[in-house]
Amino acid sequence: MDEKIIEEGNTLLNSDHTIKEDLNWAYESFTKWIKGFATWDNFFRLLGVLLIFFALMAIYKVIVRSIRKIPEKKLPAHRSVIILKFVKYIYYAILIMFVLSLFGIKLSAIWGAAGVAGIAVAFAAQTSVSNIISGVFVIAEKTLKIGDLINVAGETGIVDTIGLLSVKVHTLDNQMIRIPNSTIINSTLRNTSFFDKRRLDVKVSVSYDTDMETALNVLAKAPKYCKDTLKDPEPLVWFDGFGESGINMTLAVWFKKENFLAAKNETFIAIKRVYDEAGIEIPYNKLDVKIYDSEPQIIAGRASASKAKASAKTKAETKTKKIDKRIRGKSKATKNMIESESAKEYDPDDEH
């Protein structure tokens, strides 16, 4: 028993001695690495790396601030966002290449691998590449900007963001729609908000009993009651043809794009007002409707209709019988006449 205790004690002493040796070796190795690294050459190299890093950061921030200070008239918001994204990606790419060069990684090999990978990605993502190229054209053409009301491929909405892949809009009932840039390039784009001024054409008709010159002059007074319509360009009024119910006319008024709803409502109210004041009627289709109050009247109406049909049928049959009788009488008289003529022509005494 005593021998086992002595052996275990010696084992513990030997293990403690081994741990101490390992710790001493690690400390001496770390100290040698620090002494080998802490040289003036490495110090100046580290200082240069930090200076380059802070210089790149300072240049990046200066460029970003300069872009954001450009007035929106010269650089629209959507183009500013795209340019800032490009600058950000370029900054990170330069920073990554700089860090990799510090570790002795050859950038030429990375560029070669990136080229091969880029070709493979381009073939695998042709749609995305097409959208990116189309996005560059969309930005360069300046046909739309954030806040514009556009219509593309049957979709109408207000532009929220313009990216390299797509344009995001929200509809008038507040639904988000993503429109790929290739669709915008390959389809007809209608930008309602592109110009500051817009024109509203309101079609209306008057009765044929109305004097045409009076109708023209009265309709021309309507824009005077609209505060949101513009005087320059001035409103226009013209005849648009002769319709089935009346004479068609058109009133065209100009307004600022932000006053669309107000100008439209004011114009319709003004047209109704000037026509009412002048006593001019706006024609509309009229229908005659018969309403039966109770079921007996409905039955009586059906019975009278059936009786009328039966009477018409009886008259038609009577008329047909009379015609047949006349034809038969004529046929009989014709037959007798033929027989008498034959009897006269044939005389038995003529044979002798």
C-alpha positions, 0 to 999 in steps of 0.5 A: 500500500505504501509503495503505491502511494509513493509511485502516485506521488512521483507521477504527480511530481513528474507531471508538474515538472512536464507542465512547467517545462511546456509553459517555459518553452511557450513563453520563451518562443513567444518572447523570441517571436516578439523580439524578432518582430519588434524591429525597426523595419517591422515598426515602420512597415506597420506604421505605413500600413496604418497610414495607408489604411487611414488614408483610404478611409479618409479619401472614401469619406471625402468622396462620399461627402462631396457626392452628397453635397451635390444639389439634387438638380445637378445629381438626382437622388437615385443617381446619387445612390447608385454612385455611392454604391459604386464608390463603396464597392470600389473602396472595399475591393481596394481594401481587401486587395491591400490586406491580401498583399500584406500576407504575400498573396499574389493578386495576379492569380486572384485576378485570373481566378476571378476572370474565369469565375466571372465568365461562369457566373455570366453564363449562369446569370444571363438575366441578371447581367441583362438587367444590370446592363439595362439598369445602366441605360435606365440611369443614363437616359434619365427617363425616370426618377424617385417619386415619379408616377410611371406605367410600365407593362400594365403596371402603374406606381410611384418610383421608390428606388432605382437599382442596377437590377430593378426599379421598385414602385408602390401602386396607388393602393400601396402595393410594392411592385418590382419591375426588372430593368430589362422590362423597362428598356424593352417596353413602353414607359409612360412617365406621368410626372416627367413634365411639370405641367399636364393637360386634362381632356374632358369630353361632354355632349349637348343636345341637338336643340342647343345653338352650337356657338352658344354651347362653345362659348358657355363651355369656354367659361368653365375654367374661370371657376377652377383655381388649380387650372393654368392660364398659360397654356390657355384652355381649349374648347372644340367640337368632337363630332356628332354623336347618337344622343348629342353634339360631342365637345371637348374641354382641355385644361392645363394644371401642375402635376401635383394638382391632378385630382383637384383640377379634375374635380374642379373642372367637372363641377365647373362644366355642370355649373355653366351648363345649368346656368345657361339652361343647356341640357346634357343628353342621356339615354332614356328607357321606358319601363312598365311595372306590374303592381300585383300578380293578377295584372301580370296574369291578365297581361299574359292572357291578353298577349296570348289572346292577341297571338291566337287572334292573329293566328286565326286571321292568318288561317282564315285568309289562307283558306280564302286564298285556297278557295279562290285558287280552286275556283279559278282552277275549276273554271279554267278546266271547264273552259278547256273542255268546252273548247275541245268539244267545239274543235271535235265534231263527228260530222266532219269525219263524213 
